[in-house]
Every structure is written in C-alpha cells, then in structure tokens.
Amino acid sequence: MSLIFNLQRALPSSTDWTWIHKHCRKTGWHPWKRRPVKAARQDQKREELDDIPEAPYSKNSNPSSGEPAFERFSPGSGSFSFGFGNNEDSNLHPSSAAVSKALELYFHYCHRQPIWCFDYEDLEEKGSLSDELIYSVLALTARFSREPGQSQRYGNTARTLIMLRVANGTVDLETIESLCLLSYSSFIDGDVHLGRFHLGLAFQLCRSAMMDVESGYPLESPLTERKKRLFWSLQSLEQTYGQQNGFLSLPAENLRPFCAPNGGDRGSSKEFEPKPPQLPRDDIGCSSPNDIGIWSLAVHFGWVWSRVRTYVSHCAQNRLKEPWRHDSMYTMILSDLTEVENKLSQCHRYDSVKFYERKADELRMNRGYWTPWLKAQFTYHCILTVLNHPFLYIVASQSNPNLSIPNAFWRRSSELVVLHATWLVRMIDMVSERKMRLIDPFFGHAAAIAATVHLYYCCAADPRLKQKSKIDFDKCRTFLKSFVPFSAACKALC
C-alpha cells in the first residue's frame, strides 16, 4: 500500500469537511465537547481487569486447569464488548461504561508499555477527556475486546477530530497524545505508513508548541511532567518504528549529548545548542532519588537500538566499514551501549531484581515496572545480536572482500551472537513460565531476530549446538505466534 494512498485515507478531502459539520449538527455532537471521566482508581476497578486473561505462550495450556489457553485471548473471544450496540450504526457514541473499560485496558496493556502519556491522577484531576483522545484509546484497545474490527472505525473518527482541531487552530496536549496512541495502534497493526504519518504530525505539533526544547517546560506548569512523558513516548516510537533515512528524519546523533554525554565529540553538539526536555519523573523501583527510572532507561537503550537500525541500513547500502576498525560504526555503537549500560542503577540490574524468582501475580500487578524492565533487557540483547548477526556480514562480504577474511573478530562475534540470542530465548522462557502477556510488537520482532540466528546454527557441525538451536528456534516461533491475534505486524513475521 503506497504512502499516497495512506495519506489520502488519513486526510479528509474538501467534501469531507462538509460532511463532518453536517454530521455534527445531525447528531447534536460538538467535535470538541469534553466527556466526564469517572474516578478510575486501580484498587476500585482491579477486579474487572482480573477477568482479562494473561495468556501463556505454551501450546499445551489447559483452560480447565486455571491457566487460560492462548486461544482465549484471541480477538472475538474477550470477556466483554465496548457496548455500542449495532456496529454498523456510526451515529452511536461510546457510553461511560465503554470508556471506563477502554481506559482500564489501556492502563493494563499499554501504559508505560512503551508509551506513557497520562496517569490515573491526570484523568482524575482533569475530570474530563476530549473526544479525540477517547476514540484514540478505543482504537488502541479494541483489539483486546470482542470488537477488534471496530478499531479502524474508532481510529478514523479520532483522526477526523484531530484534523478538525488542526484546521481550526484548537490543538492542545490531548490532541498530540491522541496522535501518539493512534501511531502506536497503527504500528501494532503493521500499517507503518499510517503510523509514521501520525508520528510525524505529532512531532510537528510538538515543535510548534516548543515541546522539543527544555526551555518549553516551565517548572510552575502543572502539565510539565505530562508533556515530558508525551515527548519521550514519541521518541520511543520513533526509535523503534521511525523512518531511518531522508533529509527530514531526525538524526540519532542529535540525542547523543543527552543519552551518552561521555561518548566523545562525534557530532556538532555545542553548549549553546538547544537541549531536549528532561526525562519525566519516574521513581518506580528506584532505591534513591538519583536513580534513573526504568522507563527512562528503556528509552536510552531504545536510542542505541535506533543506531543499530541505521547500521543495518548502511550494511544494506554497501556502506559498511570493517567493524573491527576503531572508527567504525560497530565500535561506536558498542561504546554508546556501554555508556547507557553504566546508567543502569544497581536496583534495576538483573541480579538485583531477580525476575526469575518473581511470581506471576506480582508481575501482573506491577506491569508498569516489569514491562519497561523487560523492554530494556530485550533491547540490550537484541542490539548485540544484530550487531554480530552472521547474515549481516555474509551479505556485506559480497561487496567488501575484507569482510570474508577469517580473523579473531569473527570468532568473537560468533560467540557473542550465540550468547545473546540464547539470552533472548531465556528471557522468553521466563516470560512464558509466568504467563505474562506482552503487547509491544518489538518483543515479537526481537524473537524473530533471535530465531534467524538459531536457524543459522541449526546447520552447525556441533551436534549439541545444532540440537539446542532447533529447540530455541521453535521457542522463538511459538512466542512470535502469540502476538498474531492482535498484531498484524507480528503476523507478517511468522
């Protein structure tokens, strides 16, 4: 599907504007009317979320044993609908109960996983939400209900309301938050072009509101923290799904002074240049006020991952410098990764948190910490797996003869790729054993990357490595398939 087609679908035509205003008059619905939000405290509504299954990734789950089978989580089999009645009646609007359920699903499956726009407290203090934000939440969470097919309709409605605000100059913070949610929803659906359209528009509106510079965040503003969360949520999506090439793309080097300040002067960064906003306040799981929150650390690792994506792009374009050179991109990325790893406080490290000892109920009740923690772990191992991936250098050696000469680097590289691809499988095993449902398609992508490494070593001469690789390959495939019911993006990788 071409980009032009997606933009035509995303932007209403001139005749659409007439229809929109007629529709508003007909239904008595003002596009900027704000809807009240009931207090949604976690302890008051947690029993409702308990009915939503945390499906395991095992093929052999027994529904009658109290371990919900994977199929019970499939679209169309959810425990409730959003209560719109006839799905073909486009004049119906979400009820308060439907909005409450959608928000519960958002906070359970999407909040800080990876996007972090608003908290419970933000909704309670404001007391109302704009219609575009409500429909964006519905578009993102409909895939977890009995009405997954309604996601596109909600998304179209939200996008129409957003474009009305842009056209009338009434854009506010919730408008950009809506674009963030729609962008993530599109990436889950595998619609990269539409997702990047939403993401690009959100970035442009951020720039217009001076949300991309530190000076645009006055300390006395009650929205300062919420704006920071939104800005870095957009950055998180850009790092994983954004366009890598092109004159209008944001170079990853721009964030080097922020993410890896000790990594050396490799760009044009100067003291007088504008600085990005500070990271949002995040003390979950921290042992001291100086510790960086786990969600923010996941963003830092995501920055290194964006550099890896550029590295792969260079390889595809035959621009790869020998990785053992001191000035190669391979060496610089390893340096950046070490700089970011050094920011990881002891309280967040693998041996300290002891994820392998945690119970499923504990992880379920604290997804806001454990999902970003898993994202950081998967990203770290995924970075080192891709940097040393044998397929990468097999292709590159066809245009660079120096890459086909055996040396100590290749021996060390092969050891690293097996080590970290095995670590990815180990993380998958721990997640599967605890029946923890992950939604971010990045996890599926990481499993697909590990699977290609194990597929390569299925042909190894060592019988033990060969057998182990076959087992790990099957685990990666099973894990990846668990994303298929709600993510077309992961379905395309199967």
Beta strands, then each sheet from edge to edge (+ up, - down):
strand 1: 34-36
strand 2: 128-130
sheet 1: 1+ 2-
end
